[in-house]
Amino acid sequence: MTTTLITGANKGLGKETARALIAEGHTVWLGARDETRGAAAAEELGARFVQLDVTDDASVAAALEAIRIAGTGLDVLVNNAGIAHRGEGAAEALDGPSVLQVLDTNVAGVVRVTEAALPLLEESSNPVIVNVSSALGSFWATHEPTRPASHFVSLVYGSSKAAVSMLTVQYAKAHPRVRVNAVEPGITATELGGGDPGSHPGRPASVSAQIVARMATIGSDGPTGTFQEDDGELGW
């Protein structure tokens, strides 16, 4: 039985990834900051809930300790938790505290959870890490006129996802036995950045979750240190 931890999984892409992996037979630990919403989502899906705030070192440590004590082991980590902040209208918030909060969640959060999870992952026969990134953090996609990312300005969120991409490459080098890949889930209608899912363009989270789930189920001969999307590898 494969055991997977997904951060930020009480709604949107994280929740749909959990749903997809449970259908594949995974035991899923659904990580979420909000205990009430997280527990409800876990009960709905048939997952296990663990309270996990990626911006809080103590919360992260407690979550991984709870998984260790439960004895389920850990084979797959999906670093899904991420935020964006809107300022006036649809524009990004560019004040210092907002920028730092995005970087703390999207970048430092990946490091916090990954570092805490590695001791358990290294005990697995097929350890896998999936970092949910974005084409907005791809230097190639943001310079390629045929890609939507080249026509959209994303100063802070895009920069945070570029950092996630580099973390993916460096973790793959640092831990060669672990399959570590970044994923572009596609333009998805979620609450990211504020508002209801219906206020954002994009496809349903259940569709975007398929590429995340696909990379979470690769074998020990699968790729590592790559950036993946629906149609294959994406340029950095």
N, C-alpha and C positions, 0 to 999 in steps of 0.2 A: 504494500500500500504506500503510495507516494503522499507525503505530507507537505503542504504548501502554506506559506504565510503571505498574505496580501495586505499591504498598508493602504489606509484610506478607502476601505472596502465596504462601507455601509451604504453607498449609493453610487450611481453613475458607472463609469468604466470599471472601477474596482469590484463593485457588486456583480456586474455582469461577467467579469472574468472569473469570480468565485463560482458563479452559477455554471459557467462552461466547464470549469475544472472539476467541480463536483460531478457533473455529468460524465466526465472522463474517468471517474473513480477515485479522484484525489480526496484525501482528508484535508479540509481547508480551515486554517485559522484565519478568521476575519478580523483584521485589526482596524480599530477606529478610535478616534478621540472621545466621541460621545458614547457613554456606556449604554444609555437607553436605546438610542438609534442603532448602535452596533449590535447589541444583543437581539433586538427585534429583527434586524436583517439576517443575523446568523440563524435564528430560529426559523425564519421563513425559508432559507435556503438549505438548511440541514448542515450548517457549518458550526465550527466552534468559535466562540467569541473571545478575543483578548483585547483589553483596553490598551491602546498604544497611541501616544502622541509623539510624532517624529521630531518635534522641536524640543522635547524634554528628555534629557539623558536618563533620568531616573525612571520615567515611564517606559522607555525603550528597554532598559535593563530588566525591569520587572516583567515586561511582556515576554522576553526571551527566556527568563528564568521560569515563568509559568509554563511555557512550552516544554522546557527541559524537564521540569518536575512531572508533567503529564505523561512523559515517556513515549510520546508519539514520534520523536525524532523530527528532523527537518531536512527536506530534500530540495525544496524550491522556495526562493524568496522573490516576490514580485514587489518592487519598489514603485508603487503606484501613486502614493499620496503626493499631491501637488496643488498649488494655488496660483492665482493671478489676482491682481488688485486693479479695479477700475477707478479712475479719477472722474473728471468731469465728462459726462456723456459716456461714450464707449472707449475713451482714451485710457491708457494705463495711468495709474497713480505713480508719480515719479518723486514723491517726497521721500526723504531718507528712511523713516521708519517703515514705510510700505515696501520699499526696495529691500531692506534688510529682512523683513518678514518673509518675502518671497524666496530670497536666497537661503534663509534659514530652513524653510520647509523643503524647497525643491532640491537644494544642493547638500547642505549640511545634514538634512534629514536622511538622505541616501547613505551618507557616510555613517551616521549614528546607527542606523538599523543594520547596515551591512556588517559593520564591525562587530556588533552584538550577535549577529546571526552566524558569522563565520565558524565559530567553534562547533556549533551543531551541524552546519552544512558540511564541514570537513569530515564528519563521521558518516556521511551518506555515501553510498556507492555511485550515485549519479547526481552530484550537486549542481544546481542551476540557479542563476540570478537573472531576472529580467528587469531592466530599468525602463520605465515608461518615459520616453523622451518626446520629441516633436520635431517635425521638419523645420519648424521655426528656429531650431537650434542647429540646423545643418548649414554649414557655409556653402555647400554645393547647391542645396535646394533654394536658398535665399538669393542665389545668383543665377539661377536657371529660369528664364522667362516663362517656360511652360508649367512651372510649378506654382501653386497658389501662394506658397511661402514667400516667393519673390515679390509679391504685390501687397504684402501685409507688413506693417511696421509693428515690431514687438521688441521694444528695447530691453525690458527687464525679464519678462517671461522667456523670450527667445534666448537671452544671455544665460539664464539659469539652465535652460535645456542644453545649450552648448556645453556648459560645465558638466552636466549629466553624461553627455557623450564622452567627454574626456575621462570622467570617472570610470565609465564602462571599459574603455581601452586600458586604463591603468590597472584596474582591478583584474582584468583578464591576464595581464602580464604578471601581476603580483601573485595570482593564485591560478596557475595553469591547469590544475585538475578540475577547477570549477568552470562551467560554461557560463560566461557572462556576456549578455547582449543587451543592446538598447532597441527599443521598439518605437516606431511612429504609428500610432493607432489610427491615423486619419482624422479628418475634421469631424468632430463628434458633438452632438447636441447634449451638453451636460450643463451643470451649474457653475463650471469653472469660470471665474471672473465675475460672478454675481448674476442674479436673475434666475428665472426658471429655465429648465432645459429647452422649452419651446421658444425662448427669446434668442437662442443661438442657432446659427446655421449648422448643418452637418447631419450625418447619418446617426441612427440609433446606437446607443452604447453597446447593445447586444451584438451588433455587427462589428464594431471596432474591437470588441473584446476577443474576437476570434484570433487575430494575429498575436495578441498577448498570450492567449492560451496555447497557441501553437508553439511559441517559443518557450513556454513553460514546460512543455512536454517533450523536448528534444532529448536524445540519448547522449551517452558519453562521447559518441563520435560526431556530435552536432557542432555547429560553428561556435566560435567564441571571439569576443572582441569585435563584433560586427554591429551594424545598424540595420534593422530589418523593417520592412513594411509589407503590405498585402502581396505585392508582386515580386518580392525578393529583396535583395540587399539595396540599401539606400546610401548614396554618397555622403561622406562626412561634411 
